Amino acid sequence: MKLDILVFGAHPDDAELGAGATIAKEVSKGKKVGIVDLTRGELGTRGSAELRDQEAKKAAKILGVVVRENLGFADGFFINDKEHQLAVIKMIRKYQPEIVLCNAIDDRHIDHAKGSSLVSDACFLSGLIKIDTQLEGDDQKQKPWRPKQVYHYIQWKNIEPDFVVDVSGFIDKKIESIMAYSSQFYDPKSDAPETPISSKNFVDSVSYRARDLGRLIGVECAEGFTTEKYVAVDSLSDFLL
């Protein structure tokens, strides 16, 4: 299955928090979007890996993505090395996305920056013909594939975006997908330990960040991204909303 967009996240819920509204909007436009989670988030203070597996499936259904996979890397301890790069390369070659979205280039959680560089490096290496990969159970070698663009969504830190996407009308879908992770986020009835993301203020911040970015470009809501290469347009009018 060839995808238009493949979204990577170090943990289940990263994709939703960073780019949930953009994913929902692209799906509404008929784009085929998939998500690959690097870990199961097993070191999280709240919930469990098994519960987060279920929550990730629910969130994927809400967003309308056509596929979601988990590579099962060690939460907190995966590194950007050959073994992990090859696992990511297999996903890139399997789904052949035109665009890859991945973690923030710098963030509070150490896995986010690690995931960012790992996926970025794998996107480059995936295009090299002399790197051989094949999927388990398949005796055919995968063909090289390099996405046209790699964009990094923004997470905890207020990184200045290189560009923003108008996601007006899709912020509610984003919040719904985030709240599918009921073990992780604000629940006044929960007696689980408090974490930086379990407060009501954190959930509210997702909306007010999107509304503030939207305010800056004259729309209701927006999501920001950073890019590794120039974003090219055909004409100056392409910048007009």
ChimeraX attribute file (.defattr): number of C-alpha atoms within 10 A of each C-alpha:
attribute: neighborCount
match mode: 1-to-1
recipient: residues
	/A:1	10
	/A:2	15
	/A:3	19
	/A:4	19
	/A:5	25
	/A:6	27
	/A:7	27
	/A:8	27
	/A:9	27
	/A:10	32
	/A:11	26
	/A:12	27
	/A:13	25
	/A:14	22
	/A:15	28
	/A:16	28
	/A:17	20
	/A:18	25
	/A:19	27
	/A:20	28
	/A:21	29
	/A:22	24
	/A:23	29
	/A:24	26
	/A:25	23
	/A:26	18
	/A:27	19
	/A:28	13
	/A:29	9
	/A:30	9
	/A:31	16
	/A:32	20
	/A:33	25
	/A:34	24
	/A:35	25
	/A:36	22
	/A:37	24
	/A:38	25
	/A:39	23
	/A:40	24
	/A:41	24
	/A:42	19
	/A:43	13
	/A:44	16
	/A:45	13
	/A:46	19
	/A:47	16
	/A:48	15
	/A:49	16
	/A:50	11
	/A:51	15
	/A:52	24
	/A:53	16
	/A:54	12
	/A:55	22
	/A:56	25
	/A:57	17
	/A:58	17
	/A:59	25
	/A:60	22
	/A:61	15
	/A:62	17
	/A:63	24
	/A:64	18
	/A:65	22
	/A:66	15
	/A:67	17
	/A:68	17
	/A:69	15
	/A:70	18
	/A:71	15
	/A:72	14
	/A:73	18
	/A:74	15
	/A:75	16
	/A:76	18
	/A:77	10
	/A:78	18
	/A:79	16
	/A:80	15
	/A:81	11
	/A:82	11
	/A:83	10
	/A:84	17
	/A:85	19
	/A:86	18
	/A:87	17
	/A:88	24
	/A:89	26
	/A:90	22
	/A:91	20
	/A:92	27
	/A:93	22
	/A:94	18
	/A:95	18
	/A:96	22
	/A:97	25
	/A:98	17
	/A:99	17
	/A:100	26
	/A:101	27
	/A:102	31
	/A:103	31
	/A:104	28
	/A:105	21
	/A:106	20
	/A:107	17
	/A:108	11
	/A:109	14
	/A:110	12
	/A:111	23
	/A:112	24
	/A:113	17
	/A:114	22
	/A:115	25
	/A:116	24
	/A:117	20
	/A:118	22
	/A:119	27
	/A:120	23
	/A:121	16
	/A:122	23
	/A:123	24
	/A:124	14
	/A:125	19
	/A:126	27
	/A:127	17
	/A:128	13
	/A:129	11
	/A:130	9
	/A:131	14
	/A:132	14
	/A:133	17
	/A:134	17
	/A:135	14
	/A:136	8
	/A:137	6
	/A:138	8
	/A:139	8
	/A:140	10
	/A:141	11
	/A:142	19
	/A:143	17
	/A:144	20
	/A:145	22
	/A:146	21
	/A:147	19
	/A:148	11
	/A:149	18
	/A:150	25
	/A:151	23
	/A:152	26
	/A:153	27
	/A:154	25
	/A:155	23
	/A:156	18
	/A:157	12
	/A:158	11
	/A:159	16
	/A:160	10
	/A:161	15
	/A:162	14
	/A:163	13
	/A:164	19
	/A:165	19
	/A:166	21
	/A:167	24
	/A:168	18
	/A:169	14
	/A:170	19
	/A:171	23
	/A:172	14
	/A:173	19
	/A:174	26
	/A:175	19
	/A:176	15
	/A:177	26
	/A:178	26
	/A:179	20
	/A:180	22
	/A:181	23
	/A:182	17
	/A:183	19
	/A:184	24
	/A:185	21
	/A:186	20
	/A:187	14
	/A:188	9
	/A:189	6
	/A:190	12
	/A:191	7
	/A:192	13
	/A:193	8
	/A:194	14
	/A:195	13
	/A:196	10
	/A:197	13
	/A:198	20
	/A:199	16
	/A:200	12
	/A:201	11
	/A:202	15
	/A:203	17
	/A:204	12
	/A:205	13
	/A:206	19
	/A:207	16
	/A:208	13
	/A:209	16
	/A:210	22
	/A:211	20
	/A:212	16
	/A:213	20
	/A:214	21
	/A:215	13
	/A:216	12
	/A:217	14
	/A:218	13
	/A:219	15
	/A:220	17
	/A:221	25
	/A:222	28
	/A:223	26
	/A:224	25
	/A:225	23
	/A:226	19
	/A:227	16
	/A:228	11
	/A:229	10
	/A:230	8
	/A:231	9
	/A:232	7
	/A:233	9
	/A:234	7
	/A:235	7
	/A:236	7
	/A:237	8
	/A:238	9
	/A:239	8
	/A:240	5
	/A:241	9
